[in-house]
Structures are given as C-alpha cells and as structure tokens.
Amino acid sequence: GIFIHITAGPENPHRLLMPLRMAAMMGDTHDVAVYLDIKGVLAVVKDAPDVTLETFPTSYELIGQLVEMGIPVMACPGCLKAAGKTPEDLMDGVKVADKATFFNFTKGRILTIDY
C-alpha cells in the first residue's frame, strides 16, 4: 500500500496535482490512502478553487476520481481548524482523518510518499 501525504494546497498546483494523479494511477492495482494537511486541506473544501496545470486533470476531477474509486481522502482535523474550516466544509467523500483509519490502512507496514 501507498500512503500519500500532501502538504501543498491550491497555491502550488504541481505539488498538489502530481500526488493526486499518482494516487489515482496506483489505486487501480494497489491500496492507496491520501492524507492532506497544512495547506493541503484548502484543496479539499467545498469552496476550494478547481486547480489546473497543463498535462494534469483538474483537482476537482482527481479528487472526484479518488472518491469514486473508494480511495480514502482524508484531511487533518487540526489543520482544518487552523484554516478556519470545519469537517462540514469538506467536499463530498472527503473525510476527517482519524487514528483508526491510519493504523487499519497500514496493517503494520508504511510506505509514504510526501509532497
């Protein structure tokens, strides 16, 4: 499994879209979980801009694809609060991260890709 950690938000399209696309590509054949914190949480709230960058699908397209594939997309609750957002502000299908989800996903193994 791959645990993809995203700290960049809409202000850095490449650092946001690359890991989202990687999660979608790997999610066809491997367990994948996506965790967004720091400024990354601002990409998964309902009022987030639809981030674009040449050669990538948009952030809305990628997040929707991940949710449709059943890949967990999780936002840090503390970072949401620091950004003035609440769990109710999250896009449909995006969840607040919790310890149980993290540890159930890892099953004693952790392979993390940080962006």
N, C-alpha and C positions, 0 to 999 in steps of 0.2 A: 504494500500500500504506500501511497504518497500523501503526505500532509503538506499542503501548500500554504505558506504564511505570507500574507500580503500586507505591507505597511503603507504603501503609496495609495493615494486617492486620485480624484479627478485632475489634480494639479500636475500629475506625472503620467500621461497616457501610456507610455511604453511599459513602465514598471507596473501598471495596473492591468493592461490588456494581455501582456505576454503570459503571466501566470494563469489568468482566467482561461486563455486559449489552451495552455498546456494541460490544465485540469480537464477540459473538455476532450482533448485528444487522448489523454491517458485513461480517462474514465470509461472508455469503451471496453477496455480489457483488464483494468486494474482498479483496486479500491483506491478512492481519492476522497480527501476531505479538504475543504478550503476554509481558512481562518483569516479574517480581516481585523486588523487593529490599527492603532494610531490614526492616520488619516484615511486608511482603507475603509473604515466604517462609513465615511461620507460618500462612498461609491455605491453602497447598498441600501440607502434610504430612499424613500419614495420621491423626495424632491431632488435627488441627485441628477446632475446633468448626464445625458447619454454621451459618454466619452467615445471619441473616434480617433483613429490613427490609420493612415494608409496601410494597407495589406492585412488589417485585422477586422474581424466583425466588431460591432459596437459593444460597449459594456452592457447595455440592456439585452442585446442578443445573446451574449455569452452567459450572463447571469441566468437568463431565462432557460438557456440550453442546459446549464448545470442543474438547475432545479428540476427541469423536466426529466433529466437522466437519473434523478434520485441522489445526486452527489450532495452531501451536506455542505451548505454555505453558511458559515457562522460568523457573527460579529461579536467582538469583545464588549461585554456589558459596561465595563468601566470606561472604555474609550467612547462608547455611545454617550454615556452620561457627560463625559468631559467635553464632548462636541455639542452638548445641549440637546441631544436626541434621546428618544425612549424606544423600547422594543416595538411599540406600536408604529413607529416611524419607518420600520424596516420594510423593504419590498416583499411582496408575496413570495413565500417559500424560503426566505432567508430567516434563520433562527438566531437567537441569542446563544452564544457559546456557553457550555457548561462542562464541568469536570467529567461527568459520566460519559458524555459523548466523546470527549478526547480519549479517555482511557479505554472505552469499548472499541473505538476505532483502532487504536494502536495494537491491541492484543499482545502486549509485551514487546512490540517492535516499533521503532520510529525511524522513518526516513523523511526528512524535512527538506523542502526547497524554500528558501527565503527570498522575498522580493521587497 
